[in-house]
Amino acid sequence: MHIARRFATMLFAASLVATLAGCASTPTKEGTGEYIDDAAITLKVKASIFNEPTLKATEINVETFKGDVQLSGFVAQPEDAQKAANIARGVKGVVSVKNDIRVK
């Protein structure tokens, strides 16, 4: 009985370590917490762009990885691409912005 309890405890500990290691981040993969943070940043950037009446938010894509925001899509004027980048930089949590927006 004592051996069975000890084995179960070791099995539980090994499972816990394996589970936590699966949630850890690497340079090319986000951890669970980072994924949630990045999703929130993406949502805030999209909302900020949407609330700017001079920009067509449906034609601007936003992706975030570890706080780095990438903007892509199309706008009518070069100033609109710069405006979208400035809006993204103003969002809390944004580390950097890569602006790949193209002018139609």
N, CA, C and O atoms as a Tinker XYZ file with bonds, in Angstrom:
   416  protein
     1  N      0.824000   -1.186000    0.000000    73     2
     2  CA     0.000000    0.000000    0.000000    64     1     3
     3  C      0.872000    1.255000    0.000000    63     2     4     5
     4  O      0.588000    2.218000   -0.713000    81     3
     5  N      1.932000    1.235000    0.805000    73     3     6
     6  CA     2.827000    2.381000    0.890000    64     5     7
     7  C      3.522000    2.627000   -0.451000    63     6     8     9
     8  O      3.707000    3.778000   -0.846000    81     7
     9  N      3.905000    1.566000   -1.149000    73     7    10
    10  CA     4.568000    1.680000   -2.445000    64     9    11
    11  C      3.599000    2.242000   -3.486000    63    10    12    13
    12  O      3.990000    3.054000   -4.325000    81    11
    13  N      2.342000    1.811000   -3.432000    73    11    14
    14  CA     1.333000    2.298000   -4.378000    64    13    15
    15  C      1.106000    3.795000   -4.196000    63    14    16    17
    16  O      0.976000    4.522000   -5.181000    81    15
    17  N      1.057000    4.262000   -2.963000    73    15    18
    18  CA     0.854000    5.680000   -2.688000    64    17    19
    19  C      2.059000    6.489000   -3.190000    63    18    20    21
    20  O      1.908000    7.557000   -3.783000    81    19
    21  N      3.240000    5.954000   -2.939000    73    19    22
    22  CA     4.460000    6.633000   -3.369000    64    21    23
    23  C      4.510000    6.714000   -4.901000    63    22    24    25
    24  O      4.878000    7.750000   -5.455000    81    23
    25  N      4.145000    5.637000   -5.573000    73    23    26
    26  CA     4.122000    5.608000   -7.034000    64    25    27
    27  C      3.106000    6.609000   -7.568000    63    26    28    29
    28  O      3.392000    7.317000   -8.534000    81    27
    29  N      1.933000    6.680000   -6.962000    73    27    30
    30  CA     0.894000    7.616000   -7.402000    64    29    31
    31  C      1.355000    9.053000   -7.225000    63    30    32    33
    32  O      1.090000    9.898000   -8.080000    81    31
    33  N      2.044000    9.340000   -6.125000    73    31    34
    34  CA     2.560000   10.686000   -5.880000    64    33    35
    35  C      3.603000   11.057000   -6.924000    63    34    36    37
    36  O      3.598000   12.176000   -7.437000    81    35
    37  N      4.495000   10.130000   -7.240000    73    35    38
    38  CA     5.523000   10.399000   -8.246000    64    37    39
    39  C      4.898000   10.589000   -9.626000    63    38    40    41
    40  O      5.332000   11.451000  -10.390000    81    39
    41  N      3.896000    9.803000   -9.942000    73    39    42
    42  CA     3.209000    9.921000  -11.222000    64    41    43
    43  C      2.510000   11.272000  -11.331000    63    42    44    45
    44  O      2.554000   11.918000  -12.378000    81    43
    45  N      1.864000   11.696000  -10.239000    73    43    46
    46  CA     1.201000   12.998000  -10.228000    64    45    47
    47  C      2.219000   14.125000  -10.420000    63    46    48    49
    48  O      1.975000   15.045000  -11.199000    81    47
    49  N      3.342000   14.066000   -9.730000    73    47    50
    50  CA     4.382000   15.090000   -9.832000    64    49    51
    51  C      4.944000   15.145000  -11.261000    63    50    52    53
    52  O      5.158000   16.229000  -11.803000    81    51
    53  N      5.178000   13.991000  -11.858000    73    51    54
    54  CA     5.697000   13.957000  -13.223000    64    53    55
    55  C      4.681000   14.544000  -14.206000    63    54    56    57
    56  O      5.061000   15.258000  -15.134000    81    55
    57  N      3.417000   14.255000  -14.013000    73    55    58
    58  CA     2.366000   14.802000  -14.878000    64    57    59
    59  C      2.278000   16.311000  -14.739000    63    58    60    61
    60  O      2.100000   17.024000  -15.727000    81    59
    61  N      2.405000   16.797000  -13.510000    73    59    62
    62  CA     2.350000   18.233000  -13.262000    64    61    63
    63  C      3.509000   18.955000  -13.947000    63    62    64    65
    64  O      3.310000   19.998000  -14.569000    81    63
    65  N      4.698000   18.413000  -13.837000    73    63    66
    66  CA     5.874000   19.021000  -14.479000    64    65    67
    67  C      5.708000   19.016000  -15.999000    63    66    68    69
    68  O      6.013000   20.010000  -16.658000    81    67
    69  N      5.238000   17.925000  -16.547000    73    67    70
    70  CA     5.045000   17.842000  -17.999000    64    69    71
    71  C      3.993000   18.841000  -18.473000    63    70    72    73
    72  O      4.151000   19.444000  -19.534000    81    71
    73  N      2.939000   19.022000  -17.713000    73    71    74
    74  CA     1.885000   19.966000  -18.076000    64    73    75
    75  C      2.405000   21.393000  -18.045000    63    74    76    77
    76  O      2.145000   22.167000  -18.966000    81    75
    77  N      3.133000   21.747000  -17.003000    73    75    78
    78  CA     3.658000   23.100000  -16.899000    64    77    79
    79  C      4.709000   23.375000  -17.961000    63    78    80    81
    80  O      4.795000   24.497000  -18.462000    81    79
    81  N      5.495000   22.395000  -18.308000    73    79    82
    82  CA     6.505000   22.577000  -19.348000    64    81    83
    83  C      5.838000   22.809000  -20.702000    63    82    84    85
    84  O      6.385000   23.523000  -21.543000    81    83
    85  N      4.684000   22.228000  -20.919000    73    83    86
    86  CA     3.953000   22.417000  -22.170000    64    85    87
    87  C      3.419000   23.823000  -22.332000    63    86    88    89
    88  O      3.135000   24.241000  -23.454000    81    87
    89  N      3.273000   24.567000  -21.249000    73    87    90
    90  CA     2.759000   25.929000  -21.291000    64    89    91
    91  C      3.869000   26.969000  -21.348000    63    90    92    93
    92  O      3.596000   28.162000  -21.475000    81    91
    93  N      5.107000   26.530000  -21.255000    73    91    94
    94  CA     6.232000   27.470000  -21.248000    64    93    95
    95  C      6.459000   28.036000  -22.636000    63    94    96    97
    96  O      6.157000   27.395000  -23.643000    81    95
    97  N      7.001000   29.258000  -22.673000    73    95    98
    98  CA     7.254000   29.875000  -23.966000    64    97    99
    99  C      8.675000   29.591000  -24.434000    63    98   100   101
   100  O      9.569000   29.301000  -23.639000    81    99
   101  N      8.854000   29.681000  -25.737000    73    99   102
   102  CA    10.161000   29.561000  -26.372000    64   101   103
   103  C     10.309000   30.770000  -27.291000    63   102   104   105
   104  O      9.355000   31.531000  -27.447000    81   103
   105  N     11.470000   30.969000  -27.899000    73   103   106
   106  CA    11.612000   32.127000  -28.803000    64   105   107
   107  C     10.635000   32.125000  -29.979000    63   106   108   109
   108  O     10.321000   33.184000  -30.523000    81   107
   109  N     10.156000   30.958000  -30.372000    73   107   110
   110  CA     9.245000   30.889000  -31.514000    64   109   111
   111  C      7.820000   30.516000  -31.135000    63   110   112   113
   112  O      6.956000   30.427000  -32.007000    81   111
   113  N      7.560000   30.297000  -29.855000    73   111   114
   114  CA     6.233000   29.883000  -29.405000    64   113   115
   115  C      5.864000   30.629000  -28.138000    63   114   116   117
   116  O      6.677000   30.761000  -27.223000    81   115
   117  N      4.631000   31.116000  -28.091000    73   115   118
   118  CA     4.153000   31.833000  -26.923000    64   117   119
   119  C      3.716000   30.864000  -25.840000    63   118   120   121
   120  O      3.272000   29.752000  -26.127000    81   119
   121  N      3.843000   31.293000  -24.602000    73   119   122
   122  CA     3.250000   30.567000  -23.492000    64   121   123
   123  C      1.775000   30.935000  -23.423000    63   122   124   125
   124  O      1.314000   31.824000  -24.140000    81   123
   125  N      1.041000   30.252000  -22.561000    73   123   126
   126  CA    -0.393000   30.497000  -22.448000    64   125   127
   127  C     -0.683000   31.935000  -22.042000    63   126   128   129
   128  O     -1.555000   32.580000  -22.624000    81   127
   129  N      0.040000   32.440000  -21.049000    73   127   130
   130  CA    -0.183000   33.808000  -20.603000    64   129   131
   131  C      0.140000   34.822000  -21.672000    63   130   132   133
   132  O     -0.584000   35.804000  -21.838000    81   131
   133  N      1.227000   34.597000  -22.405000    73   131   134
   134  CA     1.596000   35.511000  -23.490000    64   133   135
   135  C      0.557000   35.486000  -24.604000    63   134   136   137
   136  O      0.252000   36.520000  -25.197000    81   135
   137  N      0.020000   34.315000  -24.886000    73   135   138
   138  CA    -1.014000   34.198000  -25.923000    64   137   139
   139  C     -2.224000   35.046000  -25.553000    63   138   140   141
   140  O     -2.775000   35.762000  -26.389000    81   139
   141  N     -2.629000   34.957000  -24.297000    73   139   142
   142  CA    -3.788000   35.731000  -23.838000    64   141   143
   143  C     -3.477000   37.222000  -23.881000    63   142   144   145
   144  O     -4.313000   38.016000  -24.313000    81   143
   145  N     -2.281000   37.612000  -23.438000    73   143   146
   146  CA    -1.882000   39.023000  -23.492000    64   145   147
   147  C     -1.867000   39.533000  -24.926000    63   146   148   149
   148  O     -2.352000   40.631000  -25.200000    81   147
   149  N     -1.318000   38.751000  -25.834000    73   147   150
   150  CA    -1.249000   39.162000  -27.241000    64   149   151
   151  C     -2.636000   39.266000  -27.859000    63   150   152   153
   152  O     -2.890000   40.156000  -28.671000    81   151
   153  N     -3.529000   38.369000  -27.484000    73   151   154
   154  CA    -4.897000   38.439000  -28.000000    64   153   155
   155  C     -5.569000   39.728000  -27.528000    63   154   156   157
   156  O     -6.307000   40.361000  -28.283000    81   155
   157  N     -5.311000   40.111000  -26.279000    73   155   158
   158  CA    -5.884000   41.352000  -25.752000    64   157   159
   159  C     -5.295000   42.565000  -26.472000    63   158   160   161
   160  O     -6.021000   43.504000  -26.796000    81   159
   161  N     -3.993000   42.551000  -26.723000    73   159   162
   162  CA    -3.356000   43.659000  -27.446000    64   161   163
   163  C     -3.933000   43.768000  -28.853000    63   162   164   165
   164  O     -4.254000   44.865000  -29.311000    81   163
   165  N     -4.067000   42.638000  -29.538000    73   163   166
   166  CA    -4.637000   42.635000  -30.890000    64   165   167
   167  C     -6.037000   43.241000  -30.880000    63   166   168   169
   168  O     -6.373000   44.058000  -31.737000    81   167
   169  N     -6.841000   42.842000  -29.916000    73   167   170
   170  CA    -8.206000   43.357000  -29.811000    64   169   171
   171  C     -8.210000   44.864000  -29.568000    63   170   172   173
   172  O     -9.008000   45.586000  -30.166000    81   171
   173  N     -7.326000   45.342000  -28.693000    73   171   174
   174  CA    -7.258000   46.782000  -28.408000    64   173   175
   175  C     -6.802000   47.574000  -29.635000    63   174   176   177
   176  O     -7.339000   48.646000  -29.918000    81   175
   177  N     -5.818000   47.051000  -30.357000    73   175   178
   178  CA    -5.339000   47.739000  -31.554000    64   177   179
   179  C     -6.445000   47.786000  -32.609000    63   178   180   181
   180  O     -6.672000   48.830000  -33.219000    81   179
   181  N     -7.130000   46.665000  -32.826000    73   179   182
   182  CA    -8.225000   46.636000  -33.809000    64   181   183
   183  C     -9.322000   47.614000  -33.427000    63   182   184   185
   184  O     -9.852000   48.323000  -34.283000    81   183
   185  N     -9.666000   47.658000  -32.133000    73   183   186
   186  CA   -10.711000   48.577000  -31.673000    64   185   187
   187  C    -10.277000   50.025000  -31.865000    63   186   188   189
   188  O    -11.084000   50.862000  -32.270000    81   187
   189  N     -9.030000   50.325000  -31.584000    73   187   190
   190  CA    -8.534000   51.694000  -31.754000    64   189   191
   191  C     -8.549000   52.110000  -33.216000    63   190   192   193
   192  O     -8.911000   53.242000  -33.537000    81   191
   193  N     -8.159000   51.202000  -34.104000    73   191   194
   194  CA    -8.191000   51.498000  -35.540000    64   193   195
   195  C     -9.632000   51.646000  -36.015000    63   194   196   197
   196  O     -9.936000   52.522000  -36.825000    81   195
   197  N    -10.517000   50.792000  -35.514000    73   195   198
   198  CA   -11.936000   50.848000  -35.876000    64   197   199
   199  C    -12.545000   52.184000  -35.461000    63   198   200   201
   200  O    -13.381000   52.736000  -36.177000    81   199
   201  N    -12.128000   52.706000  -34.305000    73   199   202
   202  CA   -12.684000   53.958000  -33.800000    64   201   203
   203  C    -12.129000   55.195000  -34.500000    63   202   204   205
   204  O    -12.580000   56.310000  -34.239000    81   203
   205  N    -11.163000   55.008000  -35.377000    73   203   206
   206  CA   -10.633000   56.127000  -36.165000    64   205   207
   207  C    -11.467000   56.220000  -37.441000    63   206   208   209
   208  O    -11.362000   55.350000  -38.305000    81   207
   209  N    -12.289000   57.252000  -37.575000    73   207   210
   210  CA   -13.234000   57.312000  -38.696000    64   209   211
   211  C    -12.585000   57.422000  -40.073000    63   210   212   213
   212  O    -13.221000   57.084000  -41.072000    81   211
   213  N    -11.354000   57.878000  -40.152000    73   211   214
   214  CA   -10.723000   58.043000  -41.463000    64   213   215
   215  C    -10.096000   56.752000  -41.995000    63   214   216   217
   216  O     -9.669000   56.701000  -43.149000    81   215
   217  N    -10.040000   55.714000  -41.163000    73   215   218
   218  CA    -9.438000   54.443000  -41.587000    64   217   219
   219  C    -10.511000   53.397000  -41.830000    63   218   220   221
   220  O    -11.509000   53.338000  -41.112000    81   219
   221  N    -10.297000   52.565000  -42.855000    73   219   222
   222  CA   -11.190000   51.431000  -43.115000    64   221   223
   223  C    -10.626000   50.221000  -42.366000    63   222   224   225
   224  O     -9.725000   49.536000  -42.849000    81   223
   225  N    -11.170000   49.982000  -41.195000    73   223   226
   226  CA   -10.642000   48.937000  -40.322000    64   225   227
   227  C    -10.772000   47.546000  -40.929000    63   226   228   229
   228  O    -10.008000   46.646000  -40.580000    81   227
   229  N    -11.719000   47.362000  -41.822000    73   227   230
   230  CA   -11.917000   46.035000  -42.409000    64   229   231
   231  C    -10.794000   45.646000  -43.362000    63   230   232   233
   232  O    -10.640000   44.470000  -43.693000    81   231
   233  N    -10.004000   46.630000  -43.807000    73   231   234
   234  CA    -8.922000   46.342000  -44.741000    64   233   235
   235  C     -7.546000   46.338000  -44.071000    63   234   236   237
   236  O     -6.522000   46.258000  -44.749000    81   235
   237  N     -7.527000   46.424000  -42.733000    73   235   238
   238  CA    -6.268000   46.405000  -41.989000    64   237   239
   239  C     -6.259000   45.192000  -41.073000    63   238   240   241
   240  O     -7.156000   45.016000  -40.249000    81   239
   241  N     -5.241000   44.360000  -41.225000    73   239   242
   242  CA    -5.098000   43.162000  -40.394000    64   241   243
   243  C     -4.085000   43.426000  -39.289000    63   242   244   245
   244  O     -3.094000   44.128000  -39.493000    81   243
   245  N     -4.346000   42.852000  -38.112000    73   243   246
   246  CA    -3.475000   43.035000  -36.954000    64   245   247
   247  C     -3.116000   41.664000  -36.390000    63   246   248   249
   248  O     -3.991000   40.839000  -36.129000    81   247
   249  N     -1.820000   41.432000  -36.208000    73   247   250
   250  CA    -1.334000   40.214000  -35.558000    64   249   251
   251  C     -0.326000   40.616000  -34.502000    63   250   252   253
   252  O      0.438000   41.562000  -34.692000    81   251
   253  N     -0.322000   39.892000  -33.380000    73   251   254
   254  CA     0.590000   40.216000  -32.286000    64   253   255
   255  C      1.319000   38.960000  -31.841000    63   254   256   257
   256  O      0.713000   37.898000  -31.703000    81   255
   257  N      2.631000   39.085000  -31.615000    73   255   258
   258  CA     3.445000   37.991000  -31.092000    64   257   259
   259  C      4.411000   38.572000  -30.073000    63   258   260   261
   260  O      5.315000   39.332000  -30.419000    81   259
   261  N      4.212000   38.210000  -28.827000    73   259   262
   262  CA     5.054000   38.675000  -27.714000    64   261   263
   263  C      5.144000   40.194000  -27.657000    63   262   264   265
   264  O      6.212000   40.754000  -27.411000    81   263
   265  N      4.006000   40.858000  -27.888000    73   263   266
   266  CA     3.948000   42.314000  -27.804000    64   265   267
   267  C      4.324000   43.041000  -29.073000    63   266   268   269
   268  O      4.122000   44.252000  -29.171000    81   267
   269  N      4.866000   42.335000  -30.046000    73   267   270
   270  CA     5.224000   42.934000  -31.329000    64   269   271
   271  C      4.017000   42.856000  -32.261000    63   270   272   273
   272  O      3.530000   41.769000  -32.570000    81   271
   273  N      3.545000   44.003000  -32.698000    73   271   274
   274  CA     2.348000   44.074000  -33.535000    64   273   275
   275  C      2.760000   44.206000  -34.993000    63   274   276   277
   276  O      3.638000   44.997000  -35.335000    81   275
   277  N      2.110000   43.416000  -35.852000    73   275   278
   278  CA     2.325000   43.516000  -37.289000    64   277   279
   279  C      1.022000   43.952000  -37.935000    63   278   280   281
   280  O     -0.019000   43.316000  -37.763000    81   279
   281  N      1.096000   45.040000  -38.675000    73   279   282
   282  CA    -0.052000   45.548000  -39.413000    64   281   283
   283  C      0.126000   45.198000  -40.885000    63   282   284   285
   284  O      1.220000   45.329000  -41.433000    81   283
   285  N     -0.942000   44.758000  -41.514000    73   283   286
   286  CA    -0.909000   44.472000  -42.951000    64   285   287
   287  C     -2.266000   44.832000  -43.533000    63   286   288   289
   288  O     -3.227000   45.078000  -42.806000    81   287
   289  N     -2.323000   44.859000  -44.840000    73   287   290
   290  CA    -3.564000   45.200000  -45.508000    64   289   291
   291  C     -3.359000   46.355000  -46.465000    63   290   292   293
   292  O     -2.242000   46.622000  -46.908000    81   291
   293  N     -4.460000   47.043000  -46.782000    73   291   294
   294  CA    -4.416000   48.106000  -47.781000    64   293   295
   295  C     -5.144000   49.347000  -47.294000    63   294   296   297
   296  O     -6.160000   49.265000  -46.604000    81   295
   297  N     -4.601000   50.500000  -47.671000    73   295   298
   298  CA    -5.232000   51.793000  -47.391000    64   297   299
   299  C     -5.174000   52.641000  -48.654000    63   298   300   301
   300  O     -4.454000   52.314000  -49.598000    81   299
   301  N     -5.938000   53.737000  -48.667000    73   299   302
   302  CA    -6.001000   54.595000  -49.848000    64   301   303
   303  C     -4.850000   55.588000  -49.908000    63   302   304   305
   304  O     -4.383000   55.923000  -50.997000    81   303
   305  N     -4.387000   56.063000  -48.762000    73   303   306
   306  CA    -3.356000   57.106000  -48.711000    64   305   307
   307  C     -2.178000   56.661000  -47.846000    63   306   308   309
   308  O     -2.372000   55.923000  -46.881000    81   307
   309  N     -0.963000   57.096000  -48.175000    73   307   310
   310  CA     0.192000   56.766000  -47.334000    64   309   311
   311  C      0.038000   57.275000  -45.904000    63   310   312   313
   312  O      0.532000   56.652000  -44.964000    81   311
   313  N     -0.647000   58.406000  -45.740000    73   311   314
   314  CA    -0.864000   58.959000  -44.405000    64   313   315
   315  C     -1.701000   58.017000  -43.542000    63   314   316   317
   316  O     -1.527000   57.964000  -42.324000    81   315
   317  N     -2.612000   57.273000  -44.181000    73   315   318
   318  CA    -3.451000   56.334000  -43.432000    64   317   319
   319  C     -2.622000   55.186000  -42.858000    63   318   320   321
   320  O     -2.884000   54.723000  -41.747000    81   319
   321  N     -1.631000   54.732000  -43.607000    73   319   322
   322  CA    -0.752000   53.669000  -43.114000    64   321   323
   323  C      0.030000   54.157000  -41.901000    63   322   324   325
   324  O      0.178000   53.433000  -40.917000    81   323
   325  N      0.525000   55.378000  -41.975000    73   323   326
   326  CA     1.269000   55.946000  -40.850000    64   325   327
   327  C      0.356000   56.175000  -39.652000    63   326   328   329
   328  O      0.763000   55.960000  -38.510000    81   327
   329  N     -0.877000   56.611000  -39.905000    73   327   330
   330  CA    -1.833000   56.847000  -38.825000    64   329   331
   331  C     -2.147000   55.539000  -38.104000    63   330   332   333
   332  O     -2.223000   55.517000  -36.876000    81   331
   333  N     -2.330000   54.453000  -38.847000    73   331   334
   334  CA    -2.614000   53.154000  -38.230000    64   333   335
   335  C     -1.444000   52.703000  -37.352000    63   334   336   337
   336  O     -1.650000   52.171000  -36.262000    81   335
   337  N     -0.226000   52.918000  -37.827000    73   335   338
   338  CA     0.951000   52.547000  -37.043000    64   337   339
   339  C      1.045000   53.378000  -35.774000    63   338   340   341
   340  O      1.379000   52.849000  -34.714000    81   339
   341  N      0.761000   54.657000  -35.865000    73   339   342
   342  CA     0.795000   55.523000  -34.690000    64   341   343
   343  C     -0.265000   55.120000  -33.670000    63   342   344   345
   344  O     -0.017000   55.148000  -32.464000    81   343
   345  N     -1.434000   54.750000  -34.154000    73   343   346
   346  CA    -2.497000   54.293000  -33.254000    64   345   347
   347  C     -2.055000   53.021000  -32.539000    63   346   348   349
   348  O     -2.246000   52.890000  -31.330000    81   347
   349  N     -1.467000   52.089000  -33.277000    73   347   350
   350  CA    -1.008000   50.828000  -32.675000    64   349   351
   351  C      0.069000   51.085000  -31.622000    63   350   352   353
   352  O      0.059000   50.458000  -30.563000    81   351
   353  N      0.993000   51.996000  -31.901000    73   351   354
   354  CA     2.052000   52.313000  -30.934000    64   353   355
   355  C      1.491000   52.879000  -29.635000    63   354   356   357
   356  O      2.101000   52.734000  -28.576000    81   355
   357  N      0.338000   53.519000  -29.715000    73   355   358
   358  CA    -0.274000   54.136000  -28.541000    64   357   359
   359  C     -1.017000   53.177000  -27.636000    63   358   360   361
   360  O     -1.471000   53.572000  -26.562000    81   359
   361  N     -1.153000   51.927000  -28.044000    73   359   362
   362  CA    -1.881000   50.941000  -27.245000    64   361   363
   363  C     -0.955000   50.370000  -26.170000    63   362   364   365
   364  O      0.188000   50.004000  -26.445000    81   363
   365  N     -1.462000   50.303000  -24.960000    73   363   366
   366  CA    -0.682000   49.780000  -23.836000    64   365   367
   367  C     -0.325000   48.317000  -24.074000    63   366   368   369
   368  O     -1.176000   47.509000  -24.446000    81   367
   369  N      0.936000   47.995000  -23.857000    73   367   370
   370  CA     1.404000   46.624000  -24.022000    64   369   371
   371  C      2.131000   46.378000  -25.330000    63   370   372   373
   372  O      2.799000   45.355000  -25.482000    81   371
   373  N      2.012000   47.297000  -26.273000    73   371   374
   374  CA     2.685000   47.148000  -27.565000    64   373   375
   375  C      4.170000   47.455000  -27.386000    63   374   376   377
   376  O      4.540000   48.524000  -26.901000    81   375
   377  N      5.013000   46.503000  -27.784000    73   375   378
   378  CA     6.455000   46.663000  -27.680000    64   377   379
   379  C      7.007000   47.332000  -28.936000    63   378   380   381
   380  O      7.814000   48.258000  -28.850000    81   379
   381  N      6.574000   46.863000  -30.093000    73   379   382
   382  CA     6.999000   47.441000  -31.365000    64   381   383
   383  C      5.914000   47.228000  -32.407000    63   382   384   385
   384  O      5.014000   46.408000  -32.226000    81   383
   385  N      6.008000   47.981000  -33.503000    73   383   386
   386  CA     5.032000   47.871000  -34.577000    64   385   387
   387  C      5.769000   47.702000  -35.892000    63   386   388   389
   388  O      6.639000   48.503000  -36.234000    81   387
   389  N      5.418000   46.657000  -36.629000    73   387   390
   390  CA     5.924000   46.456000  -37.987000    64   389   391
   391  C      4.774000   46.802000  -38.941000    63   390   392   393
   392  O      3.722000   46.162000  -38.930000    81   391
   393  N      4.996000   47.801000  -39.743000    73   391   394
   394  CA     3.942000   48.307000  -40.605000    64   393   395
   395  C      4.129000   47.780000  -42.026000    63   394   396   397
   396  O      4.973000   48.268000  -42.777000    81   395
   397  N      3.325000   46.773000  -42.381000    73   395   398
   398  CA     3.351000   46.215000  -43.734000    64   397   399
   399  C      2.107000   46.613000  -44.537000    63   398   400   401
   400  O      1.730000   45.923000  -45.484000    81   399
   401  N      1.483000   47.711000  -44.162000    73   399   402
   402  CA     0.306000   48.185000  -44.866000    64   401   403
   403  C      0.739000   48.777000  -46.207000    63   402   404   405
   404  O      1.717000   49.521000  -46.285000    81   403
   405  N      0.009000   48.442000  -47.239000    73   403   406
   406  CA     0.318000   48.907000  -48.603000    64   405   407
   407  C     -0.755000   49.891000  -49.065000    63   406   408   409
   408  O     -1.909000   49.816000  -48.642000    81   407
   409  N     -0.355000   50.812000  -49.939000    73   407   410
   410  CA    -1.278000   51.782000  -50.523000    64   409   411
   411  C     -1.838000   51.191000  -51.804000    63   410   412   413
   412  O     -1.087000   50.680000  -52.636000    81   411
   413  N     -3.158000   51.257000  -51.969000    73   411   414
   414  CA    -3.812000   50.727000  -53.179000    64   413   415
   415  C     -3.473000   51.582000  -54.372000    63   414   416
   416  O     -3.926000   51.301000  -55.482000    81   415
